[in-house]
Amino acid sequence: MTTDLRRRNGGFTLVELMIALVLGLIVVGGSLALFVTQRVTNRMSGQMSDVQAEGRIAMDGMARDIRAAGDFGCWPVANPIDGRLNQMVFDVTKGGIKAYLNGTTLPAAGAADAPYGLDVVRAANPDANSGVLVVTGINGTLTRTSDDMADGTVDVVVKTPLEPFKAHDIAVVTDCVNWAKFQVTDVLAGSADKVNLKHAGGALSGVWGQGNQDGNIGAKFRKDSSVGRLDSVWWFIGTVNNQKGLYRLSARDGAPALVSARIYAMQLTYDLDTNDDAIADDLDNKASDVGLTDWPKVRSVSLQMLVQSEKTADAGGKVSVTEFAGVTVPTDKYLYLPLQMNVAVRNQ
C-alpha cells in the first residue's frame, strides 16, 4: 500500500518528461511551419492580385485605344474631301494602326512617312526588347454640328463637347456622305452650349498639320453632322526623367504620360485578314512580319506584358518566369507575372 502511494505522488519519470517534451516540440514545430507557410502563401496571393490589377489597368488603357484605331467617323464614304492641310498628317487608306518590333526598329528622326510624335518617342529611349505601337483615329468623344453651314468657309459650329477642342487640333467632320479634315486655328465660345471651330488658311509653324491651305474645308455640312478630334497615340516602354515604365503619348499633347512603372517588358502580335472576309486568318504576326500595305488588314492585337510586383517576395516564396519574349527575367526576388489580352480592332 505504501509503495503504491509513493508511485502515485512521485510525478513523471525523466523518460516520460523527455517523451512529452519531444511530442510538444513536434506539435509546436508543425504549427510554426504551417503558420510560416500560410503567411508566405497569403503574401504571395496578395502580390499576385496586385500584379494582375496593375497589368489589367495598363492593358485596358491600351485596349481602349486599339479598339478605336482607324475610327475616322463615317469614313469611308462616297465622297471623302481631303488634302486641305498644308501637311499630310496621315493617310486614312493605310488604316489606323502601325507598330514596330522594338525601340531599335523605329524610323529615322524626321522620316517623311513616320506617324506624328515619333521624335518624342525616340527621345524617351524606347526599350530595345519591347514592342512599340501607334494608333490613329478619333480620340475622345464625338460631338455634332449645331447649325447648317452656308458654305465651306464659315466656322464649324458644334455643340460644346465633353472634351474641349483647342487651337491646332486636327478635326474631322462627316455627314456620312462627305468627309473632311481641317486644322482648328481658334476656338470661340458661341451662344448657349455652342463653340465655333475656326479654320483659317495659312501656315502654322511647329505644330501637327502645319495649318490649312485655305479657309475652305471643301464642303458645307448640315446640322447634326459628326465632328471629332483626330490624334495619333503611342504606347511604348521607355525612360522619361529617369523613370522607366509603360508610357502613353498623345501626339496632340506632346508629352509622354506614365501609365505604370511596373511593366517590365511588352510583346505585341497581330492577326490579319488576308482575304477580306472579315475573319483573321494570318495569326500571331510580329511587327516585322507585317508589310507596309498590310496594316489596314489587322483585325486584332495580342497584348503580352510582364508585370513586376511592387515589393520583393518572401525568401523561398518567389514565383517568377525565367524568360519572357526572349528576354531573361532578373533574379531579384520580385514577382514577375506574364499577362495576356486579345483586342479586336473595332473599326477595321
Rosetta blueprint (number, residue, H / E / L):
1 M L
2 T H
3 T H
4 D H
5 L H
6 R H
7 R H
8 R H
9 N H
10 G L
11 G L
12 F L
13 T L
14 L H
15 V H
16 E H
17 L H
18 M H
19 I H
20 A H
21 L H
22 V H
23 L H
24 G H
25 L H
26 I H
27 V H
28 V H
29 G H
30 G H
31 S H
32 L H
33 A H
34 L H
35 F H
36 V H
37 T H
38 Q H
39 R H
40 V H
41 T H
42 N H
43 R H
44 M H
45 S H
46 G H
47 Q H
48 M H
49 S H
50 D H
51 V H
52 Q H
53 A H
54 E H
55 G H
56 R H
57 I H
58 A H
59 M H
60 D H
61 G H
62 M H
63 A H
64 R H
65 D H
66 I H
67 R H
68 A L
69 A L
70 G L
71 D L
72 F L
73 G L
74 C L
75 W L
76 P L
77 V L
78 A L
79 N E
80 P E
81 I E
82 D L
83 G L
84 R L
85 L E
86 N L
87 Q L
88 M L
89 V L
90 F L
91 D L
92 V H
93 T H
94 K H
95 G L
96 G L
97 I E
98 K E
99 A E
100 Y E
101 L L
102 N L
103 G H
104 T H
105 T H
106 L L
107 P L
108 A L
109 A L
110 G L
111 A L
112 A L
113 D L
114 A L
115 P L
116 Y L
117 G L
118 L H
119 D H
120 V H
121 V H
122 R H
123 A H
124 A L
125 N L
126 P L
127 D L
128 A L
129 N L
130 S L
131 G L
132 V E
133 L E
134 V E
135 V E
136 T E
137 G E
138 I E
139 N L
140 G L
141 T L
142 L L
143 T E
144 R E
145 T E
146 S L
147 D L
148 D L
149 M L
150 A L
151 D L
152 G L
153 T L
154 V L
155 D L
156 V E
157 V E
158 V E
159 K E
160 T L
161 P L
162 L L
163 E L
164 P L
165 F L
166 K L
167 A L
168 H L
169 D L
170 I E
171 A E
172 V E
173 V E
174 T E
175 D L
176 C L
177 V L
178 N E
179 W E
180 A E
181 K E
182 F E
183 Q E
184 V L
185 T L
186 D E
187 V E
188 L E
189 A E
190 G L
191 S L
192 A L
193 D L
194 K E
195 V E
196 N E
197 L E
198 K E
199 H L
200 A L
201 G E
202 G E
203 A E
204 L L
205 S L
206 G L
207 V L
208 W L
209 G L
210 Q L
211 G E
212 N E
213 Q L
214 D L
215 G L
216 N L
217 I L
218 G L
219 A L
220 K L
221 F L
222 R L
223 K L
224 D L
225 S L
226 S E
227 V E
228 G E
229 R E
230 L E
231 D E
232 S E
233 V E
234 W E
235 W E
236 F E
237 I E
238 G E
239 T E
240 V E
241 N L
242 N L
243 Q E
244 K E
245 G E
246 L E
247 Y E
248 R E
249 L E
250 S E
251 A L
252 R L
253 D L
254 G L
255 A L
256 P L
257 A E
258 L E
259 V E
260 S E
261 A L
262 R L
263 I E
264 Y E
265 A E
266 M E
267 Q E
268 L E
269 T E
270 Y E
271 D E
272 L E
273 D L
274 T L
275 N L
276 D L
277 D L
278 A L
279 I L
280 A L
281 D L
282 D E
283 L E
284 D E
285 N E
286 K L
287 A H
288 S H
289 D H
290 V L
291 G L
292 L L
293 T L
294 D L
295 W H
296 P H
297 K H
298 V E
299 R E
300 S E
301 V E
302 S E
303 L E
304 Q E
305 M E
306 L E
307 V E
308 Q E
309 S E
310 E E
311 K E
312 T E
313 A L
314 D L
315 A L
316 G L
317 G L
318 K L
319 V L
320 S E
321 V L
322 T L
323 E E
324 F E
325 A L
326 G L
327 V E
328 T E
329 V L
330 P L
331 T L
332 D L
333 K L
334 Y E
335 L E
336 Y E
337 L E
338 P E
339 L E
340 Q E
341 M E
342 N E
343 V E
344 A E
345 V L
346 R L
347 N L
348 Q L
